[in-house]
Structure formats: structure tokens, C-alpha cells
Amino acid sequence: MNKKMIRLTESDLHRIVKESVNRVIKEGVEFSSEDPQEEWMYYQNKLQQEFDELGIMVLNKIPRNDPDRQIIQRYISMIQTHLHTLEN
């Protein structure tokens, strides 16, 4: 597989995450439940799934020896931790 090197600024990463979150919310509008907790869990699970896929996609585009990869991995980990705290 031919990998293309990309550079992401913090604002690029922030924009990508925001777009991803908005897409999950837009798709989730079709889901409706009488139980607010069930609805929250649905959104939370969709958001976590979307972000996991996004993180993998971004990391696959960055060479393993690129020093920026570690920074992006830390951002991804930080966001995943934040999403996990929202769950509880």
C-alpha cells in the first residue's frame, strides 16, 4: 500500500473531530426513544465508534517514524478519555 504523508495542525484535527461529531448527531436524529438514558447511550456509542474509525484512518496516513504521530496519538487518547468520561 502506498502511503501519503500528511500534516495536520491542531486546528485541522479539531475541525475533523467536529465534523465527525456533527455527522453522528445528524445521523442520530432518526433515533428516538422514550428513555433519555437509552438515547444518550446510543449517541455516545455512535460517537465513540465514529471517533475510533477516524483515529485509525488518521494514524494509517502517518508514517510510524514521524514524530508528529506521537502527538496525534496523544490527542486521540485524550479525546477517547474525554468521551469515556461523558459515558459515565
MMTF fields as JSON, N, C-alpha, C and O atoms, coordinates in Angstrom:
{
  "mmtfVersion": "1.0.0",
  "mmtfProducer": "UNKNOWN",
  "numBonds": 351,
  "numAtoms": 352,
  "numGroups": 88,
  "numChains": 1,
  "numModels": 1,
  "chainsPerModel": [1],
  "groupsPerChain": [88],
  "chainIdList": ["A"],
  "bondAtomList": [4, 2, 8, 6, 12, 10, 16, 14, 20, 18, 24, 22, 28, 26, 32, 30, 36, 34, 40, 38, 44, 42, 48, 46, 52, 50, 56, 54, 60, 58, 64, 62, 68, 66, 72, 70, 76, 74, 80, 78, 84, 82, 88, 86, 92, 90, 96, 94, 100, 98, 104, 102, 108, 106, 112, 110, 116, 114, 120, 118, 124, 122, 128, 126, 132, 130, 136, 134, 140, 138, 144, 142, 148, 146, 152, 150, 156, 154, 160, 158, 164, 162, 168, 166, 172, 170, 176, 174, 180, 178, 184, 182, 188, 186, 192, 190, 196, 194, 200, 198, 204, 202, 208, 206, 212, 210, 216, 214, 220, 218, 224, 222, 228, 226, 232, 230, 236, 234, 240, 238, 244, 242, 248, 246, 252, 250, 256, 254, 260, 258, 264, 262, 268, 266, 272, 270, 276, 274, 280, 278, 284, 282, 288, 286, 292, 290, 296, 294, 300, 298, 304, 302, 308, 306, 312, 310, 316, 314, 320, 318, 324, 322, 328, 326, 332, 330, 336, 334, 340, 338, 344, 342, 348, 346],
  "bondOrderList": [1, 1, 1, 1, 1, 1, 1, 1, 1, 1, 1, 1, 1, 1, 1, 1, 1, 1, 1, 1, 1, 1, 1, 1, 1, 1, 1, 1, 1, 1, 1, 1, 1, 1, 1, 1, 1, 1, 1, 1, 1, 1, 1, 1, 1, 1, 1, 1, 1, 1, 1, 1, 1, 1, 1, 1, 1, 1, 1, 1, 1, 1, 1, 1, 1, 1, 1, 1, 1, 1, 1, 1, 1, 1, 1, 1, 1, 1, 1, 1, 1, 1, 1, 1, 1, 1, 1],
  "groupList": [{"groupName": "MET", "atomNameList": ["N", "CA", "C", "O"], "elementList": ["N", "C", "C", "O"], "formalChargeList": [0, 0, 0, 0], "bondAtomList": [1, 0, 2, 1, 3, 2], "bondOrderList": [1, 1, 2], "singleLetterCode": "M", "chemCompType": "L-PEPTIDE LINKING"}, {"groupName": "ASN", "atomNameList": ["N", "CA", "C", "O"], "elementList": ["N", "C", "C", "O"], "formalChargeList": [0, 0, 0, 0], "bondAtomList": [1, 0, 2, 1, 3, 2], "bondOrderList": [1, 1, 2], "singleLetterCode": "N", "chemCompType": "L-PEPTIDE LINKING"}, {"groupName": "LYS", "atomNameList": ["N", "CA", "C", "O"], "elementList": ["N", "C", "C", "O"], "formalChargeList": [0, 0, 0, 0], "bondAtomList": [1, 0, 2, 1, 3, 2], "bondOrderList": [1, 1, 2], "singleLetterCode": "K", "chemCompType": "L-PEPTIDE LINKING"}, {"groupName": "ILE", "atomNameList": ["N", "CA", "C", "O"], "elementList": ["N", "C", "C", "O"], "formalChargeList": [0, 0, 0, 0], "bondAtomList": [1, 0, 2, 1, 3, 2], "bondOrderList": [1, 1, 2], "singleLetterCode": "I", "chemCompType": "L-PEPTIDE LINKING"}, {"groupName": "ARG", "atomNameList": ["N", "CA", "C", "O"], "elementList": ["N", "C", "C", "O"], "formalChargeList": [0, 0, 0, 0], "bondAtomList": [1, 0, 2, 1, 3, 2], "bondOrderList": [1, 1, 2], "singleLetterCode": "R", "chemCompType": "L-PEPTIDE LINKING"}, {"groupName": "LEU", "atomNameList": ["N", "CA", "C", "O"], "elementList": ["N", "C", "C", "O"], "formalChargeList": [0, 0, 0, 0], "bondAtomList": [1, 0, 2, 1, 3, 2], "bondOrderList": [1, 1, 2], "singleLetterCode": "L", "chemCompType": "L-PEPTIDE LINKING"}, {"groupName": "THR", "atomNameList": ["N", "CA", "C", "O"], "elementList": ["N", "C", "C", "O"], "formalChargeList": [0, 0, 0, 0], "bondAtomList": [1, 0, 2, 1, 3, 2], "bondOrderList": [1, 1, 2], "singleLetterCode": "T", "chemCompType": "L-PEPTIDE LINKING"}, {"groupName": "GLU", "atomNameList": ["N", "CA", "C", "O"], "elementList": ["N", "C", "C", "O"], "formalChargeList": [0, 0, 0, 0], "bondAtomList": [1, 0, 2, 1, 3, 2], "bondOrderList": [1, 1, 2], "singleLetterCode": "E", "chemCompType": "L-PEPTIDE LINKING"}, {"groupName": "SER", "atomNameList": ["N", "CA", "C", "O"], "elementList": ["N", "C", "C", "O"], "formalChargeList": [0, 0, 0, 0], "bondAtomList": [1, 0, 2, 1, 3, 2], "bondOrderList": [1, 1, 2], "singleLetterCode": "S", "chemCompType": "L-PEPTIDE LINKING"}, {"groupName": "ASP", "atomNameList": ["N", "CA", "C", "O"], "elementList": ["N", "C", "C", "O"], "formalChargeList": [0, 0, 0, 0], "bondAtomList": [1, 0, 2, 1, 3, 2], "bondOrderList": [1, 1, 2], "singleLetterCode": "D", "chemCompType": "L-PEPTIDE LINKING"}, {"groupName": "HIS", "atomNameList": ["N", "CA", "C", "O"], "elementList": ["N", "C", "C", "O"], "formalChargeList": [0, 0, 0, 0], "bondAtomList": [1, 0, 2, 1, 3, 2], "bondOrderList": [1, 1, 2], "singleLetterCode": "H", "chemCompType": "L-PEPTIDE LINKING"}, {"groupName": "VAL", "atomNameList": ["N", "CA", "C", "O"], "elementList": ["N", "C", "C", "O"], "formalChargeList": [0, 0, 0, 0], "bondAtomList": [1, 0, 2, 1, 3, 2], "bondOrderList": [1, 1, 2], "singleLetterCode": "V", "chemCompType": "L-PEPTIDE LINKING"}, {"groupName": "GLY", "atomNameList": ["N", "CA", "C", "O"], "elementList": ["N", "C", "C", "O"], "formalChargeList": [0, 0, 0, 0], "bondAtomList": [1, 0, 2, 1, 3, 2], "bondOrderList": [1, 1, 2], "singleLetterCode": "G", "chemCompType": "PEPTIDE LINKING"}, {"groupName": "PHE", "atomNameList": ["N", "CA", "C", "O"], "elementList": ["N", "C", "C", "O"], "formalChargeList": [0, 0, 0, 0], "bondAtomList": [1, 0, 2, 1, 3, 2], "bondOrderList": [1, 1, 2], "singleLetterCode": "F", "chemCompType": "L-PEPTIDE LINKING"}, {"groupName": "PRO", "atomNameList": ["N", "CA", "C", "O"], "elementList": ["N", "C", "C", "O"], "formalChargeList": [0, 0, 0, 0], "bondAtomList": [1, 0, 2, 1, 3, 2], "bondOrderList": [1, 1, 2], "singleLetterCode": "P", "chemCompType": "L-PEPTIDE LINKING"}, {"groupName": "GLN", "atomNameList": ["N", "CA", "C", "O"], "elementList": ["N", "C", "C", "O"], "formalChargeList": [0, 0, 0, 0], "bondAtomList": [1, 0, 2, 1, 3, 2], "bondOrderList": [1, 1, 2], "singleLetterCode": "Q", "chemCompType": "L-PEPTIDE LINKING"}, {"groupName": "TRP", "atomNameList": ["N", "CA", "C", "O"], "elementList": ["N", "C", "C", "O"], "formalChargeList": [0, 0, 0, 0], "bondAtomList": [1, 0, 2, 1, 3, 2], "bondOrderList": [1, 1, 2], "singleLetterCode": "W", "chemCompType": "L-PEPTIDE LINKING"}, {"groupName": "TYR", "atomNameList": ["N", "CA", "C", "O"], "elementList": ["N", "C", "C", "O"], "formalChargeList": [0, 0, 0, 0], "bondAtomList": [1, 0, 2, 1, 3, 2], "bondOrderList": [1, 1, 2], "singleLetterCode": "Y", "chemCompType": "L-PEPTIDE LINKING"}],
  "groupTypeList": [0, 1, 2, 2, 0, 3, 4, 5, 6, 7, 8, 9, 5, 10, 4, 3, 11, 2, 7, 8, 11, 1, 4, 11, 3, 2, 7, 12, 11, 7, 13, 8, 8, 7, 9, 14, 15, 7, 7, 16, 0, 17, 17, 15, 1, 2, 5, 15, 15, 7, 13, 9, 7, 5, 12, 3, 0, 11, 5, 1, 2, 3, 14, 4, 1, 9, 14, 9, 4, 15, 3, 3, 15, 4, 17, 3, 8, 0, 3, 15, 6, 10, 5, 10, 6, 5, 7, 1],
  "groupIdList": [1, 2, 3, 4, 5, 6, 7, 8, 9, 10, 11, 12, 13, 14, 15, 16, 17, 18, 19, 20, 21, 22, 23, 24, 25, 26, 27, 28, 29, 30, 31, 32, 33, 34, 35, 36, 37, 38, 39, 40, 41, 42, 43, 44, 45, 46, 47, 48, 49, 50, 51, 52, 53, 54, 55, 56, 57, 58, 59, 60, 61, 62, 63, 64, 65, 66, 67, 68, 69, 70, 71, 72, 73, 74, 75, 76, 77, 78, 79, 80, 81, 82, 83, 84, 85, 86, 87, 88],
  "secStructList": [7, 7, 7, 7, 7, 7, 7, 7, 7, 2, 2, 2, 2, 2, 2, 2, 2, 2, 2, 2, 2, 2, 2, 2, 2, 2, 2, 2, 6, 6, 7, 7, 7, 1, 7, 2, 2, 2, 2, 2, 2, 2, 2, 2, 2, 2, 2, 2, 2, 2, 2, 2, 2, 2, 2, 2, 2, 2, 2, 2, 6, 1, 7, 6, 6, 7, 2, 2, 2, 2, 2, 2, 2, 2, 2, 2, 2, 2, 2, 2, 2, 2, 2, 2, 2, 2, 2, 7],
  "xCoordList": [0.846, 0.0, 0.89, 1.849, 0.574, 1.321, 0.744, -0.405, 1.549, 1.055, 1.526, 2.666, 0.627, 0.91, 1.092, 0.276, 2.143, 2.414, 1.533, 1.431, 0.906, 0.085, 0.528, 1.149, 0.216, 0.486, -0.836, -1.6, -1.095, -2.312, -1.931, -1.096, -2.541, -2.366, -3.4, -4.312, -3.251, -4.223, -5.614, -6.604, -5.694, -7.0, -7.59, -8.806, -6.741, -7.228, -7.849, -8.95, -7.127, -7.62, -8.926, -9.86, -8.984, -10.187, -11.38, -12.49, -11.131, -12.182, -12.667, -13.869, -11.733, -12.106, -12.979, -13.985, -12.593, -13.374, -14.755, -15.757, -14.815, -16.098, -17.021, -18.207, -16.479, -17.283, -17.801, -18.942, -16.952, -17.332, -18.46, -19.422, -18.334, -19.367, -20.687, -21.748, -20.619, -21.839, -22.497, -23.724, -21.676, -22.23, -22.964, -24.041, -22.374, -23.017, -24.335, -25.339, -24.334, -25.555, -26.629, -27.796, -26.229, -27.19, -27.791, -29.001, -26.948, -27.437, -28.315, -29.27, -27.995, -28.711, -30.067, -30.856, -30.356, -31.637, -32.786, -33.884, -32.525, -33.559, -33.894, -34.982, -32.969, -33.197, -34.019, -33.673, -35.104, -35.878, -36.344, -36.809, -36.214, -36.556, -37.274, -37.042, -38.131, -38.824, -37.887, -38.114, -36.832, -35.886, -34.691, -33.911, -34.526, -33.402, -32.037, -31.088, -31.949, -30.678, -30.318, -29.155, -31.313, -31.086, -30.645, -29.746, -31.275, -30.925, -29.502, -28.739, -29.147, -27.799, -26.768, -25.735, -27.035, -26.1, -25.944, -24.851, -27.043, -26.985, -26.039, -25.147, -26.236, -25.369, -23.922, -22.998, -23.74, -22.396, -21.681, -20.51, -22.381, -21.782, -21.449, -20.388, -22.349, -22.096, -20.889, -20.044, -20.819, -19.714, -18.389, -17.393, -18.378, -17.159, -16.723, -15.539, -17.672, -17.365, -16.811, -15.82, -17.444, -17.005, -15.602, -14.763, -15.347, -14.037, -12.951, -11.838, -13.262, -12.286, -11.893, -10.712, -12.881, -12.607, -11.792, -10.878, -12.117, -11.393, -9.939, -9.025, -9.726, -8.37, -7.524, -6.362, -8.097, -7.377, -7.046, -5.938, -8.016, -7.808, -6.667, -5.81, -6.657, -5.608, -4.256, -3.279, -4.182, -2.903, -2.358, -1.141, -3.228, -2.77, -2.142, -1.412, -2.408, -1.85, -0.526, 0.114, -0.122, 1.106, 2.154, 1.892, 3.339, 4.398, 4.742, 4.703, 5.075, 5.362, 6.541, 6.571, 7.499, 8.672, 8.506, 9.444, 7.348, 7.079, 6.858, 6.002, 7.631, 7.472, 6.083, 5.635, 5.405, 4.056, 3.049, 1.998, 3.366, 2.463, 2.199, 1.066, 3.241, 3.078, 2.176, 1.361, 2.311, 1.468, 0.009, -0.881, -0.225, -1.593, -2.156, -3.334, -1.334, -1.798, -2.212, -3.182, -1.467, -1.832, -3.161, -3.985, -3.375, -4.665, -5.809, -6.855, -5.601, -6.636, -6.937, -8.1, -5.898, -6.08, -6.812, -7.687, -6.452, -7.086, -8.582, -9.415, -8.911, -10.312, -11.077, -12.22, -10.452, -11.114, -11.384, -12.443, -10.433, -10.64, -11.791, -12.61, -11.87, -12.954, -14.299, -15.278, -14.347, -15.595, -16.002, -17.187, -15.019, -15.315, -15.892, -16.795, -15.37, -15.901, -17.325, -18.117, -17.655, -19.024, -19.995, -21.16, -19.477, -20.295, -20.808, -21.935, -19.968, -20.301, -21.038, -21.394],
  "yCoordList": [-1.177, 0.0, 1.238, 1.322, 2.17, 3.409, 4.436, 4.856, 4.836, 5.797, 7.19, 7.401, 8.128, 9.529, 10.258, 10.114, 11.026, 11.76, 13.006, 13.75, 13.219, 14.408, 15.114, 14.51, 16.36, 17.146, 17.718, 18.289, 17.562, 18.119, 19.114, 18.829, 20.262, 21.202, 20.844, 20.055, 21.417, 21.181, 21.62, 20.959, 22.718, 23.2, 22.257, 22.072, 21.658, 20.663, 19.476, 19.034, 18.968, 17.831, 18.188, 17.387, 19.384, 19.852, 19.919, 19.511, 20.436, 20.535, 19.15, 18.935, 18.207, 16.854, 16.198, 15.564, 16.351, 15.778, 16.427, 15.735, 17.742, 18.453, 17.965, 17.732, 17.811, 17.312, 15.904, 15.569, 15.1, 13.73, 13.71, 12.953, 14.534, 14.614, 15.097, 14.547, 16.114, 16.624, 15.572, 15.484, 14.765, 13.702, 12.661, 12.193, 12.306, 11.342, 11.901, 11.19, 13.155, 13.767, 13.821, 13.529, 14.196, 14.275, 12.898, 12.777, 11.862, 10.505, 10.035, 9.287, 10.47, 10.004, 10.649, 10.187, 11.708, 12.39, 11.427, 11.574, 10.448, 9.482, 8.556, 7.983, 8.409, 7.537, 8.296, 9.41, 7.68, 8.336, 7.291, 6.214, 7.624, 6.691, 7.459, 8.651, 6.765, 7.372, 7.525, 8.35, 6.717, 6.716, 7.604, 7.249, 8.75, 9.647, 8.974, 9.258, 8.089, 7.387, 6.487, 6.409, 5.815, 4.947, 5.779, 5.384, 6.908, 7.785, 8.323, 8.375, 8.723, 9.216, 8.134, 8.414, 6.91, 5.812, 5.544, 5.237, 5.664, 5.47, 6.494, 6.133, 7.765, 8.817, 8.605, 8.76, 8.256, 8.049, 6.913, 7.041, 5.813, 4.68, 5.023, 4.649, 5.733, 6.143, 7.079, 6.947, 8.013, 8.954, 8.233, 8.512, 7.32, 6.566, 5.745, 5.705, 5.096, 4.284, 5.163, 4.811, 6.28, 7.195, 7.713, 7.779, 8.075, 8.607, 7.543, 7.831, 6.31, 5.22, 5.009, 4.854, 5.005, 4.839, 6.012, 5.821, 7.204, 8.397, 8.337, 8.642, 7.948, 7.849, 6.859, 7.132, 5.712, 4.703, 5.231, 5.037, 5.901, 6.443, 7.464, 7.434, 8.357, 9.389, 8.743, 9.075, 7.822, 7.195, 6.36, 6.261, 5.762, 4.976, 5.842, 5.332, 7.129, 8.033, 8.655, 9.379, 8.372, 8.974, 7.874, 6.867, 8.056, 7.052, 6.81, 7.729, 5.57, 5.203, 5.975, 6.217, 6.362, 7.064, 8.58, 9.291, 9.078, 10.525, 10.972, 10.421, 11.976, 12.434, 13.005, 12.975, 13.52, 14.055, 12.958, 13.234, 11.732, 10.609, 10.469, 10.223, 10.624, 10.516, 11.611, 11.364, 12.807, 13.922, 13.633, 13.828, 13.172, 12.873, 11.716, 11.731, 10.71, 9.606, 10.103, 9.614, 11.082, 11.653, 12.396, 12.284, 13.151, 13.836, 12.828, 13.003, 11.79, 10.763, 10.124, 9.942, 9.788, 9.186, 10.135, 9.715, 11.42, 12.423, 12.542, 12.615, 12.562, 12.671, 11.407, 11.489, 10.232, 8.987, 8.973, 8.524, 9.46, 9.547, 10.468, 10.162, 11.603, 12.552, 11.912, 12.063, 11.201, 10.543, 9.482, 9.293, 8.805, 7.779, 8.423, 7.865, 9.593, 10.247, 10.749, 10.809, 11.11, 11.521, 10.356, 10.54, 9.137, 7.942, 7.762, 7.318, 8.11, 7.833, 8.947, 8.875],
  "zCoordList": [0.0, 0.0, 0.0, 0.766, -0.84, -0.951, 0.016, -0.124, 0.997, 1.99, 1.639, 1.226, 1.811, 1.526, 2.852, 3.763, 2.957, 4.194, 4.244, 3.268, 5.384, 5.575, 6.839, 7.713, 6.931, 8.133, 8.613, 7.834, 9.885, 10.472, 11.553, 12.412, 11.501, 12.598, 13.667, 13.422, 14.817, 15.879, 15.427, 15.74, 14.701, 14.236, 13.185, 13.14, 12.336, 11.369, 12.099, 11.768, 13.097, 13.854, 14.564, 14.596, 15.126, 15.819, 14.85, 15.189, 13.646, 12.625, 12.205, 12.049, 12.022, 11.615, 12.681, 12.363, 13.942, 15.033, 15.09, 15.272, 14.937, 14.976, 13.862, 14.094, 12.653, 11.538, 11.819, 11.5, 12.415, 12.739, 13.772, 13.638, 14.786, 15.829, 15.22, 15.517, 14.379, 13.743, 12.865, 12.809, 12.17, 11.335, 12.186, 11.815, 13.324, 14.221, 14.74, 14.787, 15.124, 15.654, 14.57, 14.829, 13.354, 12.253, 11.956, 11.76, 11.922, 11.671, 12.817, 12.608, 14.024, 15.197, 15.391, 16.215, 14.65, 14.8, 14.501, 15.039, 13.645, 13.294, 14.463, 14.509, 15.399, 16.554, 17.581, 17.975, 18.006, 19.05, 20.046, 19.674, 21.29, 22.362, 23.459, 23.664, 24.144, 25.29, 26.481, 27.366, 26.489, 27.606, 27.256, 26.372, 27.926, 27.625, 27.823, 27.093, 28.808, 29.051, 27.87, 27.473, 27.317, 26.161, 24.951, 24.209, 24.768, 23.654, 23.821, 22.857, 25.042, 25.315, 25.02, 24.411, 25.441, 25.211, 23.707, 23.234, 22.972, 21.522, 20.893, 20.125, 21.221, 20.695, 21.125, 20.327, 22.374, 22.908, 22.178, 21.822, 21.959, 21.262, 19.812, 19.313, 19.137, 17.752, 17.679, 16.794, 18.607, 18.626, 18.878, 18.212, 19.825, 20.129, 18.921, 18.587, 18.272, 17.093, 15.962, 15.322, 15.729, 14.674, 14.966, 14.067, 16.206, 16.543, 16.453, 16.012, 16.868, 16.753, 15.294, 14.981, 14.405, 12.98, 12.441, 11.638, 12.874, 12.447, 12.916, 12.15, 14.161, 14.707, 13.938, 13.639, 13.614, 12.844, 11.458, 10.958, 10.837, 9.5, 9.493, 8.61, 10.467, 10.54, 10.793, 10.122, 11.754, 12.082, 10.93, 10.767, 10.134, 8.987, 7.908, 7.058, 7.926, 6.921, 7.367, 6.603, 8.597, 9.122, 9.285, 9.943, 8.692, 8.834, 10.31, 11.128, 10.627, 12.024, 12.617, 13.824, 11.797, 12.327, 12.362, 12.722, 11.999, 12.015, 13.465, 14.158, 13.929, 15.323, 15.614, 16.76, 14.602, 14.804, 15.14, 15.718, 14.782, 15.043, 16.548, 16.963, 17.353, 18.806, 19.34, 20.229, 18.814, 19.258, 18.916, 19.744, 17.708, 17.281, 18.09, 18.448, 18.386, 19.226, 20.612, 21.189, 21.141, 22.442, 22.364, 23.271, 21.293, 21.108, 21.02, 21.646, 20.248, 20.101, 21.446, 21.808, 22.18, 23.502, 24.444, 25.201, 24.396, 25.252, 24.927, 25.83, 23.634, 23.236, 23.621, 24.07, 23.447, 23.836, 25.34, 25.778, 26.124, 27.575, 27.889, 28.756, 27.193, 27.404, 27.037, 27.768, 25.912, 25.509, 26.532, 26.807, 27.081, 28.091, 29.362, 29.986, 29.74, 30.939, 30.712, 31.653, 29.476, 29.166, 29.332, 29.683, 29.068, 29.185, 30.614, 30.833, 31.567, 32.971, 33.59, 34.767]
}
